[in-house]
Amino acid sequence: MISEEIGRAMQASIPHLAQEVEGHVLEVVESMMESKIDELKGMINAMQERKGTRKCTYKEFMACNPLPFKGEIDPIICQRWIASTEAVFIRSHCEKEDQVMFATGLLQLRAKDWWDVYSKELGEEKVQVLTWQEFKEPFLKHHCPQSAIDKIQEDFLHLRQKDETIDEITNVFLDKLKFCNDIAGTERMKINRYYGMLKAEYREFIIPAKCETLNELIELARDREIEIRRQAERGEKRVSENVSSSSPSKKPKFQDQGKKDKAKGSIPKCKTCGKLHTGECLKGKKGCYNCGQEGHPYYRCPNPSRTCYNCFQPGHIKAECPKLQQKTDKEARKEEAPRAKGRMFQITTEEAKDHPNVVSGIFSLNSMPTYVLFDTGASRSFVSSELVSHPSFKIERLRRL
């Protein structure tokens, strides 16, 4: 009976005991997990602190492949090196106090000579605390003089496309544009400058007024370049080229020489002396070969014969030749063309593009895109009333001369 009572009491207490054991185990596990989490957080914070305090080494800086600088007095090359070096500063996480030291290690040849002289003038103490901005000021002053910048601006104004592709001339344009903010400061000014730089075969098919950005104009020029290449592959030619190729060729040289030879052929060859002459042959006879008299040689003859070198007839010289004078009078009458009268004609846009003496296109007139047609054969100039009504134009009556 007692054992049964004990068994029933133990069965009744088992659920309560299991709950106590479970709760105790959960408390132990939870405390262990909290300690582990705190430990991991501490390790992460320590790693972050070590990473933040760790400096970039010169080896890590050079691993980013920075560009060397050899001392060219060229603003474009100089600015390109500055931008490249500053990009390496960002990639390598270079500290500000190390930027000048690392960057001067990239100087070579004349640039290294300049830095050696300049650093001695500053002194070692000032060089150690020199910032990147303080370094750039004398560096740019020496390697980017104002005279070189003025030359770039002048070249930018006269830049014209010749045999370059669109990508090649665009790269040149953008390099010089960095130093021409006063000349092409706005997007519209850049568009007009770029358009005026292109060849006529590009400008004829591009309207810059429809472009909002410079990139849009560049894309249109590239599309036109592709079309020109396709036309060349198909063997198509411009109308102006066909007209020039069909123009009469130059007269062949030595025409007069042929006429002379023909005139000489009319004189028979002498059977006695083998030379070309008229009249009696005086070979073997004494005296002058010209008059036949003795007492003087041929070159001292008092009665020299006058023979024309044009018709080879005796009695006159070439300047008095009647045949030559008749020919000269005929040519003079042919050259006297009637005086042309002034006239006006109408020409369409398509005819203007095809005509070899007519140049047309969009030009900037008083900062306005204007369609202009140049005709070298016209005697009068015309302008639309809508254009002259613009406030930028001033109308004045011309005085009669």
Order of alpha helices (4+ residues) and beta strands (2+ residues): alpha-alpha-alpha-alpha-alpha-alpha-alpha-alpha-alpha-alpha-alpha-alpha-alpha-alpha-alpha-alpha-beta-beta-alpha
